[in-house]
Amino acid sequence: MVDLAVANVLFLADAVWDLRGVLTELIEGGVRVRMAVPTPGRDQSATVEDVFPSLSNTPGLKLVVHPELRTDVFRADDDLLVTSLVDGLAPALSPVLHLRRIGPAPLTAGYLTALDHVFDRATPWPGGR
């Protein structure tokens, strides 16, 4: 399973320029992929459509919007990558935490709970995906 909660799509664009290709390969391999992005038009420097124009047409991708994403959290099974944005730094220079769920780890569990919260409260992508 792969979950992406993306508050800053420019950070993701810096990290993975061929996101659609990567996600398509995962989906074709049988991996469930969900992605939450900020609601379009909510004080963003760029939207997911600006950075990855064909992403919303990716077969098998569950794309949703959430109005209050504040950090980027990427989950692949029990591994998490979490950005820690720093005022004054470009997103590509922000620190990234690598966390792994091993037993009852409270920090990792907190981020996993936050991801569940995001996807439970998100709404479908405006294009109907």
VEXDREN-805909 format. One line per 8 residues: number of its first residue (from 1); their letters; for each residue x, y, z of N, C-alpha, C. Coordinates in pm, whole numbers, plus 50000, padded with zeros to 5 digits. Example, Ala and Ser with C-alpha at 12.3 -4.5 7.8 and 13.67 -1.06 7.14 Angstrom:
! VEXDREN-805909
1) as) 51319 49431 50780 51230 49550 50780 51320 49670 50780 ~ 51285 49775 50708 51367 49894 50714 51290 50003 50787 $
//
This chain:
! VEXDREN-805909
1) mvdlavan) 50084 49883 50000 50000 50000 50000 50089 50124 50000 ~ 50046 50223 49924 50117 50351 49917 50014 50461 49939 ~ 50043 50549 50034 49960 50666 50061 50048 50789 50051 ~ 49997 50892 49985 50068 51018 49975 49972 51129 50017 ~ 50008 51203 50120 49935 51324 50158 50030 51438 50128 ~ 49998 51514 50026 50093 51611 49971 50043 51753 49994 ~ 50103 51823 50089 50067 51962 50115 50135 52055 50015 ~ 50256 52020 49974 50333 52105 49884 50373 52026 49761 $
9) vlfladav) 50299 52043 49652 50327 51964 49531 50462 51999 49469 ~ 50514 52117 49496 50646 52152 49442 50755 52065 49506 ~ 50739 52032 49633 50834 51942 49699 50833 51806 49629 ~ 50715 51756 49601 50702 51626 49536 50760 51631 49395 ~ 50738 51741 49324 50793 51755 49189 50945 51754 49191 ~ 51004 51815 49292 51150 51814 49305 51202 51673 49334 ~ 51123 51597 49409 51168 51464 49452 51144 51356 49347 ~ 51032 51362 49277 50994 51258 49181 50936 51324 49056 $
17) wdlrgvlt) 51019 51347 48957 50971 51419 48837 50875 51335 48754 ~ 50886 51200 48755 50797 51113 48678 50698 51043 48771 ~ 50627 51120 48850 50537 51063 48949 50431 50973 48885 ~ 50372 51018 48775 50267 50936 48711 50323 50800 48670 ~ 50442 50797 48614 50503 50671 48573 50531 50580 48692 ~ 50581 50637 48800 50609 50558 48921 50480 50500 48978 ~ 50377 50583 48990 50250 50536 49045 50183 50433 48955 ~ 50190 50455 48824 50132 50359 48729 50199 50223 48744 $
25) elieggvr) 50330 50222 48755 50403 50096 48772 50361 50024 48900 ~ 50345 50099 49010 50300 50039 49136 50160 49981 49122 ~ 50069 50059 49064 49930 50015 49048 49921 49890 48961 ~ 49996 49889 48851 49996 49772 48763 50054 49650 48832 ~ 50138 49672 48933 50193 49562 49012 50101 49517 49125 ~ 49982 49577 49134 49884 49535 49234 49887 49614 49364 ~ 49961 49723 49368 49970 49805 49489 49853 49903 49492 ~ 49789 49914 49608 49684 50015 49626 49753 50150 49649 $
33) vrmavptp) 49715 50251 49570 49778 50382 49580 49669 50487 49601 ~ 49686 50564 49710 49595 50676 49739 49679 50803 49749 ~ 49622 50914 49702 49693 51041 49708 49596 51151 49746 ~ 49630 51226 49849 49551 51342 49891 49632 51467 49860 ~ 49565 51563 49797 49629 51690 49761 49542 51804 49815 ~ 49601 51924 49825 49522 52037 49871 49406 52068 49777 ~ 49299 52119 49833 49186 52162 49753 49233 52270 49656 ~ 49206 52254 49526 49251 52355 49428 49202 52496 49464 $
41) grdqsatv) 49292 52592 49445 49257 52732 49469 49271 52779 49612 ~ 49337 52702 49697 49351 52741 49838 49492 52790 49868 ~ 49525 52909 49824 49652 52975 49857 49774 52888 49832 ~ 49785 52831 49715 49899 52747 49681 49982 52815 49573 ~ 50111 52789 49577 50196 52841 49472 50177 52760 49343 ~ 50139 52633 49357 50113 52547 49242 50016 52438 49284 ~ 49934 52394 49190 49842 52284 49218 49896 52157 49155 ~ 49838 52045 49192 49881 51918 49134 49860 51917 48982 $
49) edvfpsls) 49758 51987 48934 49735 51996 48789 49844 52076 48719 ~ 49898 52178 48788 50007 52257 48730 50134 52174 48716 ~ 50164 52095 48816 50291 52024 48823 50285 51888 48754 ~ 50175 51817 48770 50157 51684 48710 50024 51684 48635 ~ 50018 51742 48515 49889 51764 48448 49809 51637 48418 ~ 49871 51525 48396 49795 51404 48361 49774 51310 48479 ~ 49812 51351 48598 49805 51263 48714 49661 51221 48745 ~ 49567 51312 48731 49428 51279 48766 49368 51174 48673 $
57) ntpglklv) 49433 51146 48561 49384 51044 48467 49454 50910 48484 ~ 49528 50892 48590 49602 50767 48613 49504 50658 48656 ~ 49487 50553 48574 49395 50445 48612 49438 50378 48743 ~ 49341 50359 48833 49368 50290 48958 49412 50380 49072 ~ 49446 50505 49045 49488 50598 49149 49366 50657 49216 ~ 49360 50646 49349 49253 50711 49423 49304 50850 49461 ~ 49255 50952 49389 49299 51089 49410 49187 51165 49480 ~ 49222 51227 49593 49124 51301 49673 49182 51436 49710 $
65) vhpelrtd) 49095 51526 49755 49139 51657 49800 49105 51675 49948 ~ 49188 51754 50014 49169 51783 50156 49202 51931 50177 ~ 49117 52006 50246 49137 52150 50257 49246 52194 50355 ~ 49296 52104 50440 49385 52149 50547 49513 52068 50559 ~ 49571 52027 50447 49698 51955 50454 49808 52052 50496 ~ 49891 52009 50593 49995 52098 50644 50137 52044 50624 ~ 50147 51916 50603 50278 51855 50586 50267 51745 50481 ~ 50381 51702 50429 50383 51593 50333 50414 51464 50407 $
73) vfradddl) 50330 51364 50389 50353 51233 50450 50339 51129 50339 ~ 50443 51051 50320 50444 50945 50220 50458 50813 50292 ~ 50368 50720 50263 50370 50590 50329 50384 50480 50225 ~ 50476 50388 50251 50490 50266 50172 50495 50153 50275 ~ 50384 50083 50289 50370 49978 50389 50401 50034 50527 ~ 50508 49989 50593 50539 50035 50728 50645 50145 50733 ~ 50684 50197 50618 50782 50306 50613 50713 50438 50579 ~ 50757 50543 50647 50703 50676 50624 50816 50774 50593 $
81) lvtslvdg) 50789 50866 50503 50875 50983 50483 50788 51103 50516 ~ 50837 51189 50605 50761 51304 50651 50846 51429 50635 ~ 50792 51528 50565 50867 51653 50551 50847 51739 50674 ~ 50947 51814 50702 50942 51909 50812 50977 52045 50752 ~ 50876 52117 50708 50899 52243 50639 50961 52345 50733 ~ 51053 52423 50679 51123 52524 50756 51101 52658 50687 ~ 51053 52757 50761 51030 52889 50704 51158 52943 50643 ~ 51146 52994 50521 51260 53053 50454 51339 52958 50367 $
89) lapalspv) 51311 52828 50376 51380 52730 50291 51289 52685 50178 ~ 51348 52661 50063 51272 52603 49952 51228 52462 49993 ~ 51113 52417 49946 51066 52283 49983 51169 52173 49959 ~ 51246 52184 49853 51345 52081 49822 51456 52074 49927 ~ 51473 52179 50006 51578 52182 50109 51525 52146 50247 ~ 51396 52121 50258 51336 52090 50388 51381 51952 50437 ~ 51400 51940 50567 51437 51809 50622 51327 51705 50601 ~ 51367 51580 50585 51274 51470 50569 51306 51365 50675 $
97) lhlrrigp) 51204 51325 50750 51219 51219 50850 51184 51086 50786 ~ 51265 50984 50808 51233 50848 50765 51194 50771 50891 ~ 51070 50729 50897 51018 50657 51013 50974 50518 50969 ~ 50987 50421 51058 50942 50285 51030 50862 50236 51150 ~ 50747 50175 51119 50665 50122 51228 50725 49990 51275 ~ 50771 49991 51399 50823 49871 51463 50758 49866 51601 ~ 50660 49783 51616 50590 49776 51743 50508 49902 51768 ~ 50487 49933 51894 50401 50048 51928 50480 50180 51930 $
105) apltagyl) 50533 50220 51817 50611 50344 51809 50517 50464 51805 ~ 50514 50548 51909 50415 50655 51916 50430 50761 51805 ~ 50551 50796 51767 50568 50897 51663 50514 50846 51530 ~ 50554 50726 51492 50507 50667 51367 50356 50646 51373 ~ 50306 50596 51484 50162 50574 51499 50085 50704 51485 ~ 50140 50813 51534 50075 50943 51520 50061 50985 51376 ~ 50166 50966 51297 50158 51000 51155 50064 50906 51080 ~ 50061 50779 51116 49969 50685 51051 49824 50721 51083 $
113) taldhvfd) 49799 50762 51207 49666 50807 51246 49628 50933 51168 ~ 49723 51023 51152 49698 51145 51076 49663 51113 50931 ~ 49734 51017 50871 49702 50976 50733 49560 50921 50723 ~ 49524 50834 50818 49386 50782 50818 49286 50896 50829 ~ 49315 50994 50914 49228 51110 50932 49213 51187 50800 ~ 49324 51210 50731 49320 51282 50604 49231 51209 50504 ~ 49252 51080 50486 49175 51007 50384 49029 50987 50426 ~ 49002 50978 50556 48863 50967 50602 48784 51095 50577 $
121) ratpwpgg) 48852 51209 50581 48783 51337 50569 48799 51403 50431 ~ 48872 51339 50344 48893 51395 50210 48770 51377 50124 ~ 48764 51456 50017 48656 51444 49921 48713 51401 49786 ~ 48632 51341 49700 48684 51297 49571 48741 51412 49489 ~ 48837 51379 49404 48895 51476 49313 48783 51544 49233 ~ 48790 51676 49213 48682 51746 49143 48648 51689 49005 ~ 48743 51623 48940 48715 51564 48809 48638 51433 48818 ~ 48604 51390 48940 48522 51271 48956 48597 51141 48976 $
129) r) 48728 51146 48999 48805 51023 49017 48786 50969 49155 $
//
